[in-house]
Amino acid sequence: MTVTVRDAEGVGRFEAWVGDDLAGFAEYLRSNGLVVYPHTVVEPAYEGQGIGGTLARAALDDARARGLAVLATCPFIKAWMLRHPEYVDLAYENRSRVTD
């Protein structure tokens, strides 16, 4: 299965597509050196197939590329970060300050 993740900036979310099907999305809010990930959804037909992890990785890689601290209020993204220590440094709680 090929998953394509797109940044749908107009609606503030990363979208995971499998062919023509929207398989899931991770919402975000960006401002002043910080990105908040409040909610992630994976469609029932795609649960358990790695869609959530693919979304989390894309969202966190984007935050790193933009130099943003991450506040993961979404339980899935927060748990995913804890299971992948290479992303824990992005956590807002681990940053001494957020730049303007």
Rosetta silent file (secondary structure, phi, psi, omega in degrees, C-alpha in Angstrom):
SEQUENCE: MTVTVRDAEGVGRFEAWVGDDLAGFAEYLRSNGLVVYPHTVVEPAYEGQGIGGTLARAALDDARARGLAVLATCPFIKAWMLRHPEYVDLAYENRSRVTD
SCORE:     score description
SCORE:     0.000 S_00000001
   1 L     0.000  129.202  177.836    0.000    0.000    0.000 S_00000001
   2 L  -100.858  124.012  179.873    1.383    3.392   -1.003 S_00000001
   3 L  -110.171  129.924  176.030    0.529    6.285    1.311 S_00000001
   4 E  -113.126  126.329  178.331    0.989    9.872    0.196 S_00000001
   5 E  -105.189  130.322  179.142    1.005   12.599    2.854 S_00000001
   6 E  -122.847  143.746  173.993    0.105   16.138    1.810 S_00000001
   7 E   -89.133  105.393  177.851    0.176   19.352    3.808 S_00000001
   8 E   -91.033   75.845 -173.867   -3.299   20.829    3.301 S_00000001
   9 H   -57.519  -34.368 -178.774   -2.323   24.241    4.667 S_00000001
  10 H   -60.291  -26.999  179.123   -5.671   25.792    3.770 S_00000001
  11 H  -115.775    5.392  174.963   -7.423   23.582    6.315 S_00000001
  12 L    64.568   50.791  177.089   -4.489   23.186    8.742 S_00000001
  13 E  -158.770  153.375  169.842   -3.862   19.487    8.503 S_00000001
  14 E   -91.125  135.061 -178.486   -1.641   16.807    7.057 S_00000001
  15 E  -117.270  136.033  175.739   -3.649   14.344    4.991 S_00000001
  16 E  -102.896  123.319 -178.546   -2.771   10.726    4.262 S_00000001
  17 E  -116.344  137.062  171.186   -4.032    9.489    0.918 S_00000001
  18 E  -118.721  103.785 -172.436   -4.153    5.936   -0.403 S_00000001
  19 L    61.967 -124.634  179.221   -4.921    6.346   -4.064 S_00000001
  20 L   -94.674    5.705 -177.095   -8.040    8.517   -4.214 S_00000001
  21 E   -99.102  130.126  171.090   -9.060    7.715   -0.623 S_00000001
  22 E   -77.409  109.599 -175.574   -8.461   10.062    2.295 S_00000001
  23 E   -88.121  -23.598 -179.462   -7.172    7.536    4.836 S_00000001
  24 E   175.605  173.972  178.756   -6.585    9.969    7.705 S_00000001
  25 E  -156.142  155.943  175.205   -5.404   13.369    8.826 S_00000001
  26 E  -125.945  116.063 -179.261   -3.519   15.163   11.592 S_00000001
  27 E   -78.056  151.576  176.943   -4.706   18.684   12.382 S_00000001
  28 E  -145.817  158.929  172.077   -2.276   21.438   13.324 S_00000001
  29 E  -131.970  121.613  179.585   -2.083   25.072   14.426 S_00000001
  30 E  -109.735  137.240  173.151    1.160   26.940   13.716 S_00000001
  31 E  -168.552  141.347  169.429    2.255   30.220   15.320 S_00000001
  32 L    40.967   55.735  175.193    5.347   31.974   16.647 S_00000001
  33 L    79.116    9.780 -176.709    7.825   29.089   16.677 S_00000001
  34 E  -135.309  143.228  169.871    5.272   26.550   17.871 S_00000001
  35 E  -126.282  134.522  177.497    3.014   23.978   16.255 S_00000001
  36 E  -108.509  131.625  174.727    0.151   22.343   18.147 S_00000001
  37 E  -110.363   97.933 -174.339   -1.175   18.946   17.051 S_00000001
  38 E   -88.194  -23.018 -169.405   -4.643   18.696   18.626 S_00000001
  39 E  -159.465  136.071  175.754   -6.300   15.829   16.765 S_00000001
  40 E  -129.679  138.233  179.758   -5.525   12.875   14.514 S_00000001
  41 E  -130.491  133.792  170.150   -8.056   10.720   12.684 S_00000001
  42 E  -120.989  127.750 -179.927   -7.562    7.476   10.783 S_00000001
  43 L   -61.568  142.296 -176.875  -10.536    6.172    8.832 S_00000001
  44 H   -50.950  -37.858 -178.997  -11.763    2.794   10.136 S_00000001
  45 H   -65.015  -17.635 -176.618  -10.909    0.999    6.882 S_00000001
  46 H  -113.645    4.490  178.996   -7.257    2.011    7.345 S_00000001
  47 L   -63.418  145.381  177.248   -6.774    1.461   11.070 S_00000001
  48 L    75.208   13.729 -177.958   -3.865   -0.763   12.052 S_00000001
  49 L  -116.764   14.353  175.952   -2.056   -0.213    8.752 S_00000001
  50 L    86.246    6.640 -179.205    0.486    2.408    9.829 S_00000001
  51 H   -63.618  -45.977 -179.588   -1.429    5.449    8.585 S_00000001
  52 H   -59.311  -45.060  178.737   -1.274    7.199   11.969 S_00000001
  53 H   -64.438  -38.265  177.324    2.468    6.664   12.259 S_00000001
  54 H   -63.464  -42.189  176.964    3.018    7.898    8.724 S_00000001
  55 H   -63.725  -46.312 -179.241    1.059   11.058    9.550 S_00000001
  56 H   -59.520  -46.735 -179.180    2.943   11.574   12.813 S_00000001
  57 H   -61.278  -45.634 -179.963    6.332   11.189   11.136 S_00000001
  58 H   -62.684  -44.114 -178.794    5.421   13.625    8.328 S_00000001
  59 H   -64.356  -43.816 -177.976    4.018   16.193   10.761 S_00000001
  60 H   -73.250  -35.260  174.966    7.032   16.003   13.086 S_00000001
  61 H   -63.346  -38.419  177.586    9.535   16.065   10.223 S_00000001
  62 H   -64.082  -44.524  178.463    7.797   19.217    8.987 S_00000001
  63 H   -59.564  -43.023  179.570    8.026   20.797   12.459 S_00000001
  64 H   -63.100  -44.754 -179.092   11.740   19.989   12.594 S_00000001
  65 H   -62.700  -32.125 -179.994   12.334   21.454    9.122 S_00000001
  66 H   -88.435   -5.531 -179.454   10.548   24.654   10.149 S_00000001
  67 L    72.636   29.503 -176.424   12.388   24.869   13.485 S_00000001
  68 L   -97.132  141.966  168.561    9.135   24.652   15.462 S_00000001
  69 E   -76.865  153.394 -175.563    8.604   23.329   18.961 S_00000001
  70 E  -115.959  126.794  170.653    5.782   20.779   19.191 S_00000001
  71 E  -111.910  103.872 -176.909    2.893   20.797   21.636 S_00000001
  72 E   -95.235   95.410  175.377    1.148   17.473   21.115 S_00000001
  73 L   -88.016  -13.293  173.794   -2.257   17.674   22.768 S_00000001
  74 L   -74.800  123.106 -178.918   -3.412   14.786   20.575 S_00000001
  75 H   -58.134  -35.380 -179.609   -2.917   11.614   22.630 S_00000001
  76 H   -66.281  -50.024 -179.019   -1.849    9.636   19.560 S_00000001
  77 H   -62.307  -42.236  179.662    0.870   12.085   18.455 S_00000001
  78 H   -60.720  -47.251  179.373    2.110   12.458   22.033 S_00000001
  79 H   -64.502  -38.927  179.772    2.351    8.679   22.521 S_00000001
  80 H   -62.453  -43.330  177.973    4.001    8.259   19.124 S_00000001
  81 H   -60.299  -40.852 -179.600    6.657   10.812   20.054 S_00000001
  82 H   -66.346  -30.902  177.984    7.382    8.972   23.297 S_00000001
  83 H   -80.926  -11.377 -178.650    7.836    5.706   21.371 S_00000001
  84 L  -126.786   85.482 -172.979   10.236    7.403   18.932 S_00000001
  85 H   -58.775  -18.617  178.414   12.934    9.129   20.986 S_00000001
  86 H   -68.027   -8.483  178.653   14.450   10.757   17.901 S_00000001
  87 H  -110.855   -8.158 -175.782   11.493   13.192   18.036 S_00000001
  88 H   -61.852  -28.989  179.630   11.328   13.904   21.780 S_00000001
  89 H   -63.838  -19.370  178.980   13.669   16.887   21.393 S_00000001
  90 H   -76.795  -19.378 -174.628   10.886   18.668   19.466 S_00000001
  91 E   -59.311  133.051  178.919    8.534   18.627   22.448 S_00000001
  92 H   -51.173  -40.571 -177.985    7.682   22.074   23.748 S_00000001
  93 H   -62.573  -23.808 -177.446    8.338   20.815   27.263 S_00000001
  94 H   -96.184   -1.594  179.815   11.943   20.012   26.261 S_00000001
  95 L   -97.592  140.586 -179.263   12.691   23.395   24.723 S_00000001
  96 L   -72.033  -31.792  176.324   14.086   26.171   26.898 S_00000001
  97 L  -161.863  158.312  176.045   12.081   28.784   25.000 S_00000001
  98 L  -100.982  130.300 -179.975   10.055   29.238   21.849 S_00000001
  99 L   -78.101  152.223  179.233   11.385   31.822   19.432 S_00000001
 100 L   -77.377    0.000    0.000    9.158   34.582   18.108 S_00000001
